[in-house]
Amino acid sequence: MANPVQQTAYFGDTNAMGDTFIEGSAASNVSLPAGGGLMSGCGGAGCASGCSDCCGFDDGCGLGTCGSMCGCLGLYGSVEYLMWWEKGDFLPPLVASSPDGTSSENTGVVGFSNALFGDETFNNDLINGFRVTLGTWVNGNNNLGVIGRYFNTEDAEASFSGDSNRFPRLGRPFFNTFTNEEDSLLLGFPDEITGDVTATFRSQARGAEANIRKLYTCGGNYRVDVVYGYRYMGIDESVRIDNTLRFIDPQSIQVGTSIEQFDLFDIENEFHGGELGFMGHSIQGCWAIDFIAKVALGNTTQRTSISGQSITTPATGSALTTQGGLLTQPSNIGMHEDNQFTVIPEFTATASYALTYNLDLSIGYTFLYVNHVARPSNAIDRSVNLTQQTALDGELRPVFPGTDSDYLLQGINFGLNFRY
């Protein structure tokens, strides 16, 4: 986090604490005690006693003081590289292969196969990102300002691609509600079917804030501010499965026919709300410690788009396109939207070292939690009644489950902070 506190000095325990105040300075007869509450300054004199009082004093790390204080514009900010981890999402088995000797009836079926994609937690590994902070003061005492932040993580992806050449017994497992047992869509079986499949899980997060920053209390080498304002956060995730199968058994009436399918579960979460918290800063020589602790309250709109399609191309004749793949059928295809009251707590702690009057290097830790989000695991129903494509017989499945989960981002931040 960039800190305007360091824009005015690195004075150790006795001189100016940036935008706070000068305590016991030989260049000024101002001696200010630590204050408390929402106020216009410490001890009535404000938290910036003027550039003219700082010149000629050592900051404890040989940088001097005037360059960082006198003539400053009150602007501060930072650019950070984020090395974060997110809470993953557990998906059911979506693609599977079976060992040699498995019958076609059991190929790809749960209990007779090994999962190639699914039956595991996705995207709980390292993700990269960036965060930008920019702030300024709106009065001469540096006790009232505005601050904005934006962060963005990379589009994290986990995928699998395979075909019947590599996995001769290949399938997509599901629970067949018509037969009331585990089943599989065959994508590969020797001398009967050849095929291929690609499955992808994607996840991306971003957020923005616009806050008022007001001094709460300060002392000789620290200050604490109240921050309040607006917060936005977006979390997008998706699962897509594409497969093709071709009938090659010359004894089959379907020989020469191919089927191309896809299932897509595309999810958007958008949070809008207000937030309240504290920002703290403490300085000792060239080193500074900062913290942010706040909580946002608001509404998350959860949008889940489910789509799918099958294109059947016979050996002779025209292709036929129908709605639905395997796990997407007319019973669950469409846009599903929900709104949830959401709480987002955040905590960040940062240590920084002054390189020059106006530039610091920093390292820190961030914890960010969202208690209500829709995720792909909340959208997938692996129970399927395939008779709904013709004449429904039995239970209408799959359906949209309509549940939600939580979400967590945490990790290390590396930053470059600046002040002008």
Buried (B, 14 or more C-beta within 10 A) or exposed (E): BBBBBBBBBBBBBBBBBBBBBBBEBEBBEBEBEBBEEEBBBBBEBBBBBBBEBBEEBBBBBEBBBBBBBBEBEBBBBBBBEBEBBBBBBBBBBBBBBBEEEBEBEBBBBBEBBEBBBBBBEBBBEEBEBBBBBBBBBEEEBBBBBBBBBBBBBBEBEBEBBBBBEEBBBBBBBBBBBBEEEBBBBBBBBEEBBBBBBBBBBBBBBBBBBBBBBBBBBBBBBBBBBBBEBBBBBBBBBBBBBBBBBBBBEEEEEBBBBBBBBBBBBBBBBBBBBEBEBBBBBBBBBBBBBBBBBBBBBBEBBBBBBBBBBBBBBBEEEEEEEBEBBBBBBBBBBEEBEBEBEBBBBBBBBBBBBBBEBBEBEBBBBBBBBBBBBBBBBBBBBBBBBBBBEEEBEEBBBBEBBEEBBEBBBBBBBEBBBBBB
